[in-house]
Amino acid sequence: MTALKSFIFLILAPGVVAGYIPLAFLRRGPQIETSFFAYLAFPLWLIGVIILLWCFWDFLVKGRGTPAPIDPPKELVVSGLYNYVRNPMYVGVLLVIIGHFLWFGYWNLLIYAGVVFIAFHSFVTLYEEPNLKQRFGAGYEDYLTKVPRWIPRFK
């Protein structure tokens, strides 16, 4: 049942934010010629989707829950990609959106990526981190000091 809830959340949250909204509404307006850089979209899309699927798997298996705030994991997930950056799912979504910008060349997509980043950052700092501090205490506090929020640190 947890896997089904994770799958539904995957479609509803990252699927809508990184897929439906940018592809349905934002492929219009001022455009740039991306030429060679357009092909950088493929690795960004691939990496972004792999990151999302890997993190959803880790939440299901290691965290025994879903990434959805209404059904959070029971265990703190600090391994896998979470060993390098605290918010890999959000990074994955942003990579997919930036890939859309590189492929299609619409400035609206780049502006959307900025707005999405601000929304993610606000959610993380105002809700997610305080909530995780309360739920997981010293273990999460220690994790905060060791792992960066947005830019991965490879050891």
Disulfide bonds with the S-S distance in Angstrom:
none
